[in-house]
Amino acid sequence: MNMTTSENLLPEIIDELRPLPHAQRAAVLDALWLLSGVFRMQAQGSSPPYCGGGAVGVRYSRTSFVERTAGEIDMRLKDKTAIVTGGSAGIGRAICELFSEEGARVVIADIDADGGRETAGLIADAGGDAVFVETDVSDEAQVANLVEAAVESYGAINVLVNDAAAFIFGRVEDVTPQEWERVIGVNVLGPAYTVKHSLPHLRAAGGGSIVNIASVSGFVAQTAFVPYNTSKGALMQMTRCLALDLAPDNIRVNCVCPGAILTQATELHRKFTGEERERFLADAANSNFLKRHGRPREIAYGALFLASDESSFMTGQPLIIDGGATAQ
């Protein structure tokens, strides 16, 4: 074994180290770094004052090699490309930022151009890689353009997150045809279009993960929530059907079902009810076991789990993150 050989084996070694805790990974990598120097000294008959020779040691100091490689192992979406719709704010932005932190190249889609560019800028400022594509997901032509732009930018698609949503409330007698078209167009047809156009690229990548952001509103009845709850119930059923159809392609399809999360949508709901803000927020928080609103980042972690290989035996399932609200 020589240094070139040890470096060539590094990807295989990294795969073996993934199940280990971070500290154990670092210890093994530290030993590898030391051994690489020993092999080099044996080959050259030299005795440098540090064991940093060879293909590994020349590139990195002992500390940087261990920290860099152990850190890369920890990245759950390293070198993957993820499309995230609805990424301009709230849960969508939190997903974009977390995915980038975990090594993904992120394609942000939203009708809110200013917010989408801001998300991309935040990721870039943090050292990540992201592009924004202005997209109305209810328009299939725009979705096709989104997917084309993603492939042109990064060459592949590995993860698709459907977070874009229209928040339209009301009783059945009060909802207009235009409102029905909008809520179904964004919340149901939008995910169908993104999956349809991403599918050839997910298959070309050997599989992937689709994560739909549904809602606990797809499980329960809520007063004057007919259009929104109908759309989220449909998205949950779409998730199950897609999981069945796409399993032979090694494409997993799951959904996250958030409860009361403090976002811009919360304010839209409050305005619809006409309630005073503090009372509205208190009532929503008291509806779950933990007596608080969830944070967008907490939903993003659920999406990360479903997007990553950590959920490799999970498909067709809802992941409920609601502080226990639906367990009552």
N, C-alpha and C positions, 0 to 999 in steps of 0.2 A: 504493500500500500504506500502510495506517495501522496504529496499534497494535492496534485491535480485530481487524483482518484478520490481523495477525501472530499474535495469540493464537489465533484460530480455526484457523490452520494448524498450530499447535503439535503436535497429535496426529499429523498427517502427517509433520511434521519429525522427531518422535520415532521413528516407524517407520523412516524413512530412516537414522536414526543408530544403530539397534540393532546392526547388524553391526560398527560401529566399536569400537576399544578405548576404554576409559573416558576416557583423557586426550584423545583426539581428539573425543569427544562433548563433553567439557567445553569445549574450545576453540571448537567451533562454537556451543555455547549461549552462551558468553561474547560472541561476535561478535553473536549475535542480540540479546542484552540491550543491547549498545551501539547497534546499529542501531535498536532500538525507541525509544531516547531521541533519536536523530537525527531520526527521522520525526516525533516529537512536537514537537521544537524547530522543525522546518521548518513544521509546521502552525500552530504558535502564535506563531512569531517570537520565542521565548524562548530564553534561554541559561542554564539552571540550572547550578550548579556540578558536577552529576553527571548522567550520562545514565541517569536512572531513571524517566523519564516513561512515560505510556501505561499500557495494561492490564497489561503485564508488570511494568514498573518500579515502578508504584505499589504492587503487592502484595508484591514481594520486593526486598531489596537485591541488588546485583550478585552477591555471594558466595552468598547463600542461594538465589537463583534457579538459578544454575549447579549448585550442589551438590545442591539438592533435585531438579531435573529430571533431572540425570545419574544420581542415585541411583535415581529411579523407573524409568528405562530399564533399570537393572541388575536390577530386581526381576523375576524370571522368572515369578512367579505373581500379579502385581499385579491386584487386583480380582477374583480367581477364588475360588470356594468349593470347598473340598476336604473330603470325608468321609474320615476315617482310622479304621479299626477297629483295635482292639488298641493304642490310644494311651496307655495308662496307664503304660507303662514301656518300657525297652529300645529296640528299633528303632522301635516305634510312636511312643514319645514323641519320639525324635530326629527322626522324620519330621514330626511335628506342629510342633515348634519350628522346624525349618529352613523348612518351608513358610510359617510365619508370618513369619519373617525375610524371605522372598522375596515378601511382599505378600499372601499368601492369607488368607482368612477360614477358620478351621479348625473343623470339627465332629468332636469326639473321641468315639469310641464304645468302650465296654469293659464287661465285667462287674465289673471292679474300680472301684467308685465312688470310693473314696478316692484311688486313683492317678489316675483320670481327672480328678477335680476338681483334683488337684495339678498335672497337666499344663496344664489350662486356666489355673490361677493363675500358673504360670510364664510362660505366653504373655502374659497380661494385664500382669504385672509388667514384661515387656520391651516393652510398648507395642503388643502385638498384639491380635487380635480372635478369640476362640474361645469355643465353648460345649461343654459335655459332656452326652452323652445316655447314660445307663446302658443297655447293650444286650447281650443274649446273641444272637450272630449265628446260632446254630443254630435260633433261634425266629423263624419268618418274620414273625409278628405284631409282634415287637419290632423287626425290621429295617424293616418298613413304618412303624412309629412313628418310627424314627430318621430315615428319609428325609423324612417329613412335618415333623419338627422342624427339619431342616436347611433346608428350603424356607421354612418359616415364619420362621426366623431371618434368612436371607440372600437369599431370593428365587430362588435358582438353585443348580444343581450343575454344576461344571465338571470336577472331578477326583474319582476314587474310588480309595482305597488300601485293599486288603484285607490287613491285617497280623495280625488276630486269629488265634490258633493254639492248638490243644490239643497238648501234648507228651506223647504216649502211646507207650511203647516196649514191646518184648517179642517173643518168638517166637510163631509162629502158634498153637501149642498152649496158650499161656499167656494170650492176650488174651481177655477176656470179651466177650460180646455188648454189654454196656453201654459198655465201652471202645471197641469198634468204632463204636458209634452216636455216641459223643462225638467221636472223632477225625474221622470223616467228616462229622458234623453241623457242626462248627466249621470244619474246614479245606477242605471241599469244598462242602457245602450253604450255608455262610455266605456265601462269595463269590458263589455262584449267586443267593442271595436279594438281596444288596446290589445286584448288577448288575440283576436283574429290576426292583426297585423304583426304582432310580436312572435307569433307561433313559429313561423319558418326559421327565425333566428334562434329561438329557444331550442328547437329541434337540432339545428346545425351545431349548437354548443353542446349537444349531448344531454340536454335536459336543463332544468332550472326550477325556479320557485316563483309562483304567483301569489301575492298577498293582497286580498281585498279588504279594505277598511269598511266593515259593515257597522253594526250598532246593536246594543241591547234592545233598541227599538224594533229590531227584527224579531224579537222574542215576545215582547209584551204589548199590551194595548195601552195607549195613552190618549187622553182626551184631546180631541181636535188635532190629531197627528196623522190623519188618514194618508195623505200623499207620501209623506216622508217614511212612515213605518211600512207602507206598502212597498216602496222602492227598496228599503233595506232588507225586508223579507225576501224579495225577489233576488237580491244580490246574494243572500245566504244560500238560496236554492241553486243559483247559478254556480256558486262555489262548489257545491256537492257534485253537480252534473259535470262540470269541467274536470274535477278531480278524477272522476270515473273515466271520462273520455281520454284524458291526457296521461294517465298512469303508464300506459305502454311506451310513451315517449320519455319516461323518467322526468316528467314535469309534475311537481306537486302544487296543489292549489288549496289554500287555507284562507281563513278570514279572521281578522281581529274585530271584536265587538266591544267598543268602549262604552263606558257608562257616562256619568257626569264629569266631563273634562272641561277645564276652564280655557276657552278659546273665544275667538270672535263669534263663533256659532252660538255660544252661550248667550251672548248679548242679543243676537237675532231672535232667539227663542224668548228671552225676557221681554223684548219689545212687542213680540206677538201676543204675549199674555197680558201685557200692560201692568204687570206687578212692579212694585217698588223694588229697586235693585238689591238692597241688602236682604230683604225678606226672601226674594226669589233665590238668591245664592245660598242663604241659610237653609231653606227648604230642600234645595237640591242636594246640599251636602249631607243633611240629616236623613236622606233617603237610603243611605248605605251604612254598612257596619262601621266603617272607618271615620265617618262623620266629617268628610272633607271632599273637595273636588279633586279629581285626578289631574296630573300634569301631562302635557303633550309628550314629554320625554318618557313617561311611564308607558305610554302606548307605543312609542317608537321602539322600546326594548322588546315588546311583544312582536312587533313587525320584524325586528332583527332576528329574533329566535326563529320565526317561520321562514325567513329568507335564507338563513344559514343552514349548514349541514348538521347543526345540532338537532334539527327537527326532521332528520332524513327519513324517519319512519312515520311521519305524520302527514296526512293529506285528507281533504274533504271535511275538515273540522273547524269549528269556531273556537277561538281563544277569547274568553270573556275576561275583560279587565274593567271591573266596575265597583271595586271596593266592597263587594258582597251584596250589591243592591238586588240582583236577581236570585240570590240564594235564600231570600226571606220567604 
